[in-house]
Amino acid sequence: MNSLKDFEKQVKTLIAGENWAEAYKICNQILGYDPENITFLKLKLHIEKEVKLINQRSIHAEIAKLEPLLKNKQYEDYLRQIAPLQTYVKDFPEIGDKIVQAKKLMDQDFQDRKDEALAEVVKEIKVKGDQLDFDLTLQKLDQLYKLNVNPGEVLNLQKKVKRNWIALQIKQNQGLLSSQKFEDMIIFLLKLKKVDPENTQIESLIKKVKTEYQVQKVENKKDFIFKTSEEIKTLFITQKYDKCIELSQRILDIDPKNLLAINYLKKAKIKADRQSQRFITSQILENFEKFPSTKYFQDGDYIKI
């Protein structure tokens, strides 16, 4: 059986051979049985001090090897490779300081690159003018907005790009906008409105085209409207209200503001309702006359109260 002197000698031999882990293990075993053993307490403290110095040199060497990554702005690689050293951060706070420094540098670099990207888009908008790739530019601005890069400025740029692009589209399609192809014009303008729903110029043009289209429809159908209006008058006089309502509605489908059709539609609906009510009443009375006489009920065996 080994004595404490034998264990002490073994620990010192292990220390001399720099077998720190095994020496530390034996010290802890002895102290587990004899916590106040001065000899092994001193040996344990000596081991901890030496190991700390060794680890410190190793850590400094590891950190020094990683420095080029910082200089080359390879921050993600730096953080990934320094991560295992976090185990020793309690004894070596400089590890934590290095990690914090790298994260700050990475954040700043990311912000700088975002600012550079925004500056590049601003330059493209200014230099290329009408030759600007509209879709690609808006995609870039949308990405920058999602990355929270000067969101106020990005939103203003988006509005500016959309406004300029719409103005260019209107300029390039003056032939269409000056034609009588109202349906094509409305489709074209609605596509532009989808790009920029708040564009007042587009809203004004859509309203103008729809008004002109309505005028044209009325003009093209003026003979039909005149003939149908006369027919409506006759139908109303002859009490053919349902047909009068149908033709009034056909006129209003073409000309929603036609006063004659509006007037006769209203009057015919009132007359038709009354006519329908009279018919229902007459049917009830006619059917009532076919009921058994009231005398039959009076002769019955029942109590009237």
Secondary structure, DSSP 4 states (H G I P E B T S, - for coil): ---HHHHHHHHHHHHHTT-HHHHHHHHHHHHHH-TT-HHHHHHHHHHHHHHHHHHHHHHHHHHHHHHHHHHTT-HHHHHHHHGGGGGGTTT-HHHHHHHHHHHHHHHHHHHHHHHHHHHHHHHHHHHHGGGS-HHHHHHHHHHHHHTTSSHHHHHHHHHHHHHHHHHHHHHHTHHHHTSS-HHHHHHHHHHHHHH-TT-HHHHHHHHHHHHHHHHHHHHHTHHHHHHHHHHHHHHHHTT-HHHHHHHHHHHHHH-TT-HHHHHHHHHHHHHHHHHHHHHHHHHHHHHHHTSPPHHHHHTSS----
